[in-house]
């Protein structure tokens, strides 16, 4: 049974007939109750589930990072959902059932700061080293911007990441990886966040690196 607040013009929660009401982040909503699907395994539905699973495999290991990387896009949705939506709409390639994710189009952070320039990733003993060109002063890039680093191990569905790394002016950052990742390939991303945390740069994909 639904409960109506503030009279007939107010919001309500619960179910009234075929309408479901509720509130999320202080925003009241109403939606029609989902109808049963006679054939839940059409190509379209299976394709959407396949895409969703691919993106989930990237985002789930870095959920904590995404809360920072997509913090500017949480007005009416969670950071995780914002990232999911962006990647689904911009980085999925192929035709059902052969979908894949174009990692060069994946953004693990989004914002208006100037992106990293000349960035590279290289495996060192037990860690991944990142280097970039100090482009402080280019547009809104500041020397004090801090590196945002993601090292994703797709084979294990695990990741290590940094949300307050070296400053942009430093031009380098090193992040340790688990010892049991030795010989496995990891995917590396680099972004930046302003020192006050208010803005971020779109991340750049630095490619696949084999852990040594």
C-alpha positions as CSV (number, residue, x, y, z in Angstrom):
1,X,0.0,0.0,0.0
2,X,1.3,3.5,-0.9
3,X,1.5,6.4,1.5
4,X,0.7,9.9,0.2
5,X,2.5,12.8,1.9
6,X,1.4,16.4,2.0
7,X,-2.0,15.7,0.6
8,X,-3.0,14.8,-3.0
9,X,-0.4,17.1,-4.5
10,X,2.4,15.7,-2.4
11,X,4.8,12.9,-3.0
12,X,4.1,9.3,-2.1
13,X,6.0,6.1,-1.4
14,X,5.1,2.6,-2.0
15,X,2.7,1.2,-4.7
16,X,-0.7,2.5,-5.7
17,X,-2.2,0.4,-8.4
18,X,0.3,0.1,-11.2
19,X,2.3,3.2,-10.0
20,X,5.3,3.0,-7.8
21,X,6.5,6.1,-5.9
22,X,9.6,6.8,-3.9
23,X,12.5,9.3,-3.3
24,X,16.1,9.3,-4.3
25,X,18.6,12.0,-3.1
26,X,15.6,14.1,-2.0
27,X,14.0,13.9,-5.5
28,X,10.5,12.4,-5.5
29,X,9.6,10.1,-8.4
30,X,6.8,8.0,-9.8
31,X,7.2,5.1,-12.3
32,X,5.0,2.5,-13.8
33,X,5.3,-1.0,-12.2
34,X,7.4,-3.2,-14.5
35,X,5.3,-5.6,-16.5
36,X,6.3,-9.2,-17.0
37,X,8.4,-9.9,-20.1
38,X,7.2,-12.8,-22.1
39,X,10.6,-13.4,-23.7
40,X,13.4,-12.1,-21.6
41,X,16.1,-13.6,-23.9
42,X,15.6,-11.6,-27.1
43,X,18.8,-10.6,-28.9
44,X,18.3,-7.0,-27.8
45,X,17.9,-7.8,-24.2
46,X,20.8,-10.3,-24.2
47,X,23.0,-7.8,-26.0
48,X,22.3,-5.1,-23.4
49,X,23.1,-7.6,-20.6
50,X,26.3,-8.5,-22.4
51,X,27.4,-4.8,-22.7
52,X,26.4,-4.2,-19.0
53,X,28.6,-7.2,-17.9
54,X,31.6,-6.0,-19.9
55,X,31.4,-2.5,-18.3
56,X,30.7,-3.9,-14.9
57,X,33.9,-5.9,-15.2
58,X,35.9,-2.7,-15.5
59,X,34.1,-0.6,-12.9
60,X,33.5,-3.0,-10.1
61,X,37.2,-3.3,-9.1
62,X,37.5,0.5,-9.0
63,X,34.2,1.5,-7.4
64,X,36.0,3.6,-4.8
65,X,38.0,5.4,-7.4
66,X,34.9,6.1,-9.5
67,X,33.3,7.9,-6.6
68,X,36.1,10.5,-7.0
69,X,36.6,10.2,-10.8
70,X,32.9,11.0,-11.5
71,X,32.1,13.2,-8.5
72,X,31.0,16.1,-10.8
73,X,28.2,13.9,-12.3
74,X,26.3,12.9,-9.2
75,X,23.5,15.5,-9.2
76,X,20.8,13.1,-10.2
77,X,22.7,9.7,-10.2
78,X,25.5,7.9,-8.4
79,X,29.0,8.3,-9.7
80,X,29.0,4.6,-10.5
81,X,25.9,4.9,-12.7
82,X,27.3,8.0,-14.4
83,X,30.4,6.0,-15.3
84,X,28.4,3.0,-16.4
85,X,26.3,5.2,-18.7
86,X,29.3,7.0,-20.2
87,X,31.2,3.9,-21.0
88,X,28.1,2.0,-22.4
89,X,27.4,4.9,-24.7
90,X,30.9,5.7,-25.8
91,X,33.3,2.7,-25.5
92,X,31.4,-0.4,-26.6
93,X,32.3,-1.8,-30.0
94,X,31.2,-4.8,-32.1
95,X,27.9,-6.5,-32.9
96,X,26.0,-8.9,-30.7
97,X,27.2,-11.4,-29.5
98,X,30.8,-10.1,-30.2
99,X,30.9,-7.0,-28.1
100,X,34.1,-5.6,-26.6
101,X,35.3,-2.5,-24.8
102,X,37.5,0.0,-26.6
103,X,39.7,1.0,-23.6
104,X,41.1,4.0,-25.4
105,X,37.6,5.5,-25.2
106,X,37.0,4.6,-21.5
107,X,37.2,7.5,-19.0
108,X,37.7,6.6,-15.4
109,X,37.7,10.3,-14.5
110,X,35.9,13.2,-16.1
111,X,36.1,16.9,-15.8
112,X,37.3,20.2,-17.2
113,X,41.0,20.2,-16.2
114,X,43.6,20.0,-18.9
115,X,44.4,16.3,-19.6
116,X,47.8,14.6,-19.2
117,X,50.3,15.2,-22.0
118,X,52.9,12.8,-23.3
119,X,52.0,10.2,-20.7
120,X,53.4,6.7,-20.7
121,X,53.4,3.6,-18.4
122,X,56.2,1.2,-17.8
123,X,56.6,-1.8,-15.6
124,X,59.3,-1.8,-12.9
125,X,60.0,-4.4,-10.3
126,X,56.8,-4.8,-8.4
127,X,55.2,-1.6,-9.6
128,X,54.0,0.4,-12.5
129,X,55.8,3.7,-13.2
130,X,54.0,6.5,-15.0
131,X,55.6,9.6,-16.6
132,X,54.1,12.6,-18.3
133,X,55.1,16.0,-19.6
134,X,54.6,18.9,-17.1
135,X,52.0,21.0,-18.9
136,X,51.3,23.3,-16.0
137,X,50.0,26.6,-17.2
138,X,48.4,25.1,-20.3
139,X,44.8,26.3,-20.1
140,X,43.7,25.6,-16.5
141,X,46.4,23.0,-15.7
142,X,48.2,23.8,-12.4
143,X,51.5,22.5,-11.1
144,X,49.7,21.4,-7.9
145,X,47.1,19.1,-9.7
146,X,47.4,15.6,-8.3
147,X,47.6,12.4,-10.4
148,X,44.7,10.0,-10.5
149,X,46.0,6.5,-11.3
150,X,44.2,3.3,-12.1
151,X,46.0,-0.1,-12.7
152,X,43.4,-2.6,-13.6
153,X,44.0,-6.4,-13.8
154,X,41.2,-7.7,-16.0
155,X,42.2,-11.4,-15.5
156,X,41.7,-11.2,-11.8
157,X,39.0,-8.5,-11.8
158,X,41.2,-6.6,-9.3
159,X,42.8,-3.1,-9.3
160,X,45.0,-0.8,-7.5
161,X,44.5,3.0,-7.7
162,X,45.6,6.3,-6.4
163,X,43.3,9.4,-5.9
164,X,45.9,11.8,-4.6
165,X,49.2,10.9,-6.4
166,X,52.2,13.0,-7.4
167,X,51.7,16.6,-8.5
168,X,51.4,17.5,-12.2
169,X,54.7,19.4,-12.0
170,X,56.5,16.3,-10.8
171,X,56.0,14.5,-14.1
172,X,56.1,11.0,-12.6
173,X,54.4,8.6,-10.2
174,X,55.0,5.0,-9.2
175,X,52.3,2.7,-7.9
176,X,52.9,-0.8,-6.3
177,X,51.1,-3.8,-7.6
178,X,50.5,-7.2,-5.8
179,X,53.3,-9.7,-6.1
180,X,51.0,-12.4,-7.4
181,X,50.3,-10.2,-10.5
182,X,53.8,-11.1,-11.8
183,X,53.7,-11.8,-15.6
184,X,50.1,-10.7,-16.0
185,X,48.9,-7.8,-18.1
186,X,47.4,-4.7,-16.6
187,X,45.6,-1.7,-18.1
188,X,46.7,1.7,-17.0
189,X,44.9,5.0,-16.8
190,X,46.0,8.5,-15.7
191,X,43.9,11.6,-14.8
192,X,44.4,14.6,-12.6
193,X,42.4,16.2,-9.8
194,X,42.8,19.8,-8.6
195,X,44.4,20.3,-5.3
196,X,41.1,21.6,-3.8
197,X,39.3,18.5,-5.3
198,X,36.8,20.6,-7.2
199,X,37.7,19.7,-10.7
200,X,39.2,16.8,-12.6
201,X,40.7,16.0,-15.9
202,X,39.4,13.4,-18.3
203,X,41.6,10.3,-17.9
204,X,43.9,9.0,-20.6
205,X,44.5,5.3,-21.4
206,X,48.2,4.5,-21.3
207,X,47.9,1.0,-22.7
208,X,48.5,-2.6,-21.5
209,X,51.7,-3.3,-19.5
210,X,53.0,-6.7,-18.3
211,X,53.9,-6.8,-14.6
212,X,57.6,-7.7,-13.9
